[in-house]
């Protein structure tokens, strides 16, 4: 056991390029014209000295992805060809129409290792945005990859709290796949809007754990994630009493076919 731990520590500490083979990477032939089913289920809890509430929300949609090479990056364009969102709380259920989002173009740039930068997103009607954060759909579609090749049981760690571990290989829908576990943690300060539109400072702590199945021919075939976000707003200024929001999400992305037909 001790020897295996030492080996893992060595893999974690080796910089990219120190005699290690490159890891998996994205290229257009893998993901161009791929169709993905994206499902998100969330539980939102608000706690303060005067109030406690609990809401649930969900989103299910099928997204079509186009990918082209742009220098060393992939240029991505995607759209929903079907989408439903809902939110429940305080005895009320909201389920707005999403026709205004379907067909709208999400655009971004992707590195070979999966680092994503949004370029453009479609207009999302207020009634949809209040129920689900659809604007980040493209950024949530593809997992990040380790920059070095890993054998089963080995791991790679970056400087920002992300650890990717290769676990036992398997098969999915008849395809041989490499399987990876992804864990990451982050803490940051962000701005939050109160009901009266006043901006206040908040601390957001986020943790994620999940697995994804990778095919060198087709890219990611399935990505399952559990995400927990804890946002705290301290008392001060316009905030008379501190409050806290906790969000628990289950996110599943699954490749379900190929087809570039316009919506």
C-alpha positions as CSV (number, residue, x, y, z in Angstrom):
1,X,0.0,0.0,0.0
2,X,2.7,2.4,0.9
3,X,4.5,1.9,-2.4
4,X,1.3,2.6,-4.4
5,X,0.7,5.8,-2.4
6,X,4.3,7.0,-3.2
7,X,3.7,6.2,-6.9
8,X,0.4,8.2,-6.9
9,X,2.2,11.1,-5.2
10,X,4.8,11.1,-8.0
11,X,2.2,11.2,-10.7
12,X,0.4,14.0,-8.9
13,X,3.6,16.1,-8.7
14,X,5.0,15.5,-12.2
15,X,4.7,18.6,-14.4
16,X,3.3,18.2,-17.9
17,X,6.1,17.4,-20.4
18,X,8.4,15.6,-17.8
19,X,8.6,12.5,-19.9
20,X,4.9,11.7,-19.7
21,X,2.7,10.9,-22.7
22,X,-0.1,13.4,-23.4
23,X,-3.6,12.6,-22.2
24,X,-6.8,12.4,-24.1
25,X,-7.8,15.5,-26.0
26,X,-10.8,16.9,-27.9
27,X,-10.8,17.2,-31.7
28,X,-13.7,18.2,-34.1
29,X,-14.2,14.7,-35.5
30,X,-15.2,13.4,-32.1
31,X,-18.0,15.8,-31.2
32,X,-19.1,17.5,-34.5
33,X,-22.8,16.8,-35.1
34,X,-23.1,14.9,-31.8
35,X,-26.4,15.1,-29.9
36,X,-26.4,15.1,-26.1
37,X,-29.2,14.7,-23.5
38,X,-28.6,17.1,-20.6
39,X,-30.5,16.7,-17.4
40,X,-30.2,18.8,-14.2
41,X,-32.0,18.3,-10.9
42,X,-31.5,20.8,-8.1
43,X,-32.6,21.4,-4.5
44,X,-32.3,25.0,-3.3
45,X,-32.4,25.8,0.4
46,X,-32.5,29.4,1.9
47,X,-31.7,29.9,5.6
48,X,-31.8,33.0,7.6
49,X,-32.7,34.0,11.2
50,X,-36.3,34.8,10.0
51,X,-36.8,32.4,7.0
52,X,-36.3,28.9,5.9
53,X,-37.4,27.7,2.4
54,X,-36.9,24.8,0.1
55,X,-37.4,24.7,-3.7
56,X,-36.7,22.1,-6.4
57,X,-36.0,22.7,-10.0
58,X,-35.1,20.7,-13.1
59,X,-34.1,21.0,-16.7
60,X,-34.0,18.4,-19.5
61,X,-33.0,19.1,-23.0
62,X,-31.4,17.7,-26.2
63,X,-28.5,19.7,-27.5
64,X,-26.8,19.5,-30.9
65,X,-23.1,20.4,-31.1
66,X,-21.1,21.6,-34.1
67,X,-17.3,21.8,-33.8
68,X,-14.6,23.2,-36.1
69,X,-10.9,23.6,-35.7
70,X,-9.7,27.2,-35.0
71,X,-5.9,27.3,-34.7
72,X,-5.2,25.3,-31.6
73,X,-8.8,25.6,-30.3
74,X,-12.1,24.1,-31.1
75,X,-14.9,26.6,-32.1
76,X,-18.2,25.3,-30.8
77,X,-21.7,26.2,-31.8
78,X,-24.7,24.4,-30.2
79,X,-28.4,24.7,-29.8
80,X,-31.3,23.0,-28.1
81,X,-33.8,21.2,-30.3
82,X,-36.0,20.4,-27.3
83,X,-36.0,21.9,-23.8
84,X,-38.2,21.8,-20.7
85,X,-37.6,23.6,-17.3
86,X,-39.6,23.7,-14.1
87,X,-39.4,24.9,-10.5
88,X,-41.4,24.0,-7.4
89,X,-41.7,25.7,-4.1
90,X,-44.2,27.2,-1.6
91,X,-47.0,25.2,-3.1
92,X,-46.4,26.6,-6.6
93,X,-45.0,25.0,-9.8
94,X,-43.6,27.1,-12.6
95,X,-43.1,25.5,-16.0
96,X,-42.5,28.2,-18.6
97,X,-42.6,27.7,-22.4
98,X,-39.0,27.5,-23.8
99,X,-39.8,28.2,-27.5
100,X,-37.8,31.4,-27.2
101,X,-34.6,29.4,-26.4
102,X,-34.9,26.5,-28.8
103,X,-32.7,27.0,-31.8
104,X,-30.8,29.9,-30.3
105,X,-27.1,29.6,-30.8
106,X,-24.6,29.0,-27.9
107,X,-21.0,29.7,-29.0
108,X,-17.7,29.2,-27.3
109,X,-14.0,28.1,-27.6
110,X,-12.6,24.9,-26.2
111,X,-9.0,23.9,-25.7
112,X,-8.0,20.3,-26.4
113,X,-8.0,19.7,-22.6
114,X,-11.6,20.9,-22.2
115,X,-11.1,24.5,-20.8
116,X,-14.1,26.4,-22.1
117,X,-14.7,30.1,-22.8
118,X,-18.1,31.4,-23.7
119,X,-18.3,33.7,-26.8
120,X,-22.0,34.2,-27.3
121,X,-25.3,32.8,-26.0
122,X,-28.9,33.3,-27.1
123,X,-31.4,35.6,-25.4
124,X,-33.1,33.8,-22.5
125,X,-36.6,35.1,-21.6
126,X,-36.9,36.3,-18.0
127,X,-39.6,33.6,-17.2
128,X,-37.1,30.9,-18.2
129,X,-34.0,32.5,-16.5
130,X,-35.9,32.7,-13.2
131,X,-36.4,28.9,-13.3
132,X,-33.2,27.6,-14.7
133,X,-29.7,29.0,-15.6
134,X,-29.9,27.9,-19.2
135,X,-27.3,30.4,-20.4
136,X,-24.4,28.1,-19.2
137,X,-25.7,25.0,-21.0
138,X,-22.8,24.8,-23.5
139,X,-20.1,25.3,-20.7
140,X,-21.7,22.4,-18.8
141,X,-21.6,20.0,-21.7
142,X,-18.0,18.6,-21.9
143,X,-15.8,17.6,-19.0
144,X,-12.2,18.8,-18.5
145,X,-9.4,16.3,-19.2
146,X,-6.1,15.5,-17.6
147,X,-3.1,16.8,-19.7
148,X,-1.1,13.6,-19.1
149,X,-1.9,10.0,-19.8
150,X,-3.0,8.1,-16.7
151,X,-3.0,4.4,-16.0
152,X,-5.9,3.0,-14.0
153,X,-5.5,4.0,-10.4
154,X,-3.3,7.0,-11.1
155,X,-4.4,10.7,-10.7
156,X,-3.5,14.2,-11.9
157,X,-4.0,17.3,-9.8
158,X,-3.9,21.0,-10.8
159,X,-3.2,24.1,-8.7
160,X,-6.9,25.1,-8.4
161,X,-8.4,22.1,-6.6
162,X,-9.2,19.7,-9.4
163,X,-8.2,16.1,-9.2
164,X,-8.8,13.6,-12.1
165,X,-8.3,9.9,-11.4
166,X,-8.5,7.2,-14.0
167,X,-10.6,4.3,-12.7
168,X,-11.2,0.8,-14.1
169,X,-12.0,0.8,-17.8
170,X,-15.4,-0.4,-19.0
171,X,-17.9,-0.5,-21.9
172,X,-20.9,1.7,-22.6
173,X,-23.4,1.1,-25.4
174,X,-20.9,-1.5,-26.9
175,X,-18.1,1.0,-26.9
176,X,-14.8,0.4,-24.9
177,X,-14.4,3.4,-22.7
178,X,-11.8,4.9,-20.3
179,X,-13.4,5.9,-17.1
180,X,-12.4,8.9,-15.0
181,X,-13.4,10.3,-11.6
182,X,-13.4,14.1,-11.3
183,X,-13.3,16.0,-8.0
184,X,-12.9,19.7,-7.6
185,X,-13.4,22.4,-4.9
186,X,-13.4,26.2,-5.1
187,X,-14.0,29.2,-2.9
188,X,-14.6,32.7,-4.3
189,X,-16.2,36.0,-3.6
190,X,-19.1,37.1,-5.8
191,X,-21.8,39.7,-6.1
192,X,-25.4,38.8,-5.3
193,X,-28.5,40.8,-5.9
194,X,-31.1,41.4,-3.2
195,X,-34.8,41.5,-4.1
196,X,-34.6,45.3,-4.4
197,X,-31.6,44.9,-6.9
198,X,-29.0,46.0,-4.3
199,X,-25.7,44.3,-4.9
200,X,-24.0,42.7,-1.9
201,X,-20.8,40.6,-1.5
202,X,-21.1,36.9,-0.9
203,X,-18.7,34.0,-0.3
204,X,-19.4,31.0,-2.6
205,X,-18.0,27.5,-1.7
206,X,-18.5,24.9,-4.4
207,X,-17.6,21.2,-4.5
208,X,-18.1,18.6,-7.2
209,X,-17.6,14.9,-7.6
210,X,-18.5,12.8,-10.6
211,X,-17.4,10.3,-13.2
212,X,-17.2,10.4,-17.0
213,X,-16.8,7.7,-19.7
214,X,-14.3,8.7,-22.5
215,X,-14.0,7.2,-26.0
216,X,-11.0,8.2,-28.1
217,X,-13.2,8.0,-31.1
218,X,-16.3,9.8,-29.8
219,X,-15.1,11.9,-26.9
220,X,-17.2,11.8,-23.7
221,X,-20.2,9.4,-23.8
222,X,-21.6,10.0,-20.4
223,X,-20.8,12.5,-17.5
224,X,-22.4,12.3,-14.1
225,X,-21.8,15.0,-11.5
226,X,-22.9,15.9,-8.0
227,X,-22.4,19.6,-7.3
228,X,-22.9,21.4,-3.9
229,X,-22.8,25.1,-3.7
230,X,-22.9,27.1,-0.4
231,X,-23.4,30.9,-0.7
232,X,-23.2,33.0,2.5
233,X,-24.0,36.7,2.7
234,X,-22.9,38.3,6.0
235,X,-24.8,41.0,7.9
236,X,-23.7,44.6,7.0
237,X,-24.9,47.6,5.0
238,X,-28.3,46.8,3.6
239,X,-28.2,43.2,4.9
240,X,-29.6,43.3,8.4
241,X,-29.4,39.6,9.0
242,X,-27.0,37.1,7.5
243,X,-28.4,34.5,5.2
244,X,-27.3,31.4,3.4
245,X,-28.3,29.6,0.2
246,X,-27.4,25.9,-0.4
247,X,-27.8,24.3,-3.8
248,X,-27.4,20.6,-4.5
249,X,-27.4,19.5,-8.1
250,X,-27.4,16.2,-9.9
251,X,-26.2,16.7,-13.5
252,X,-26.2,14.0,-16.2
253,X,-24.9,14.5,-19.8
254,X,-25.2,11.6,-22.2
255,X,-24.3,11.3,-25.9
256,X,-27.5,10.0,-27.6
257,X,-26.7,10.0,-31.3
258,X,-25.4,12.0,-34.3
259,X,-27.2,14.5,-36.5
260,X,-26.6,18.1,-37.6
261,X,-30.1,18.9,-38.8
262,X,-31.2,22.5,-38.1
263,X,-33.8,22.8,-35.4
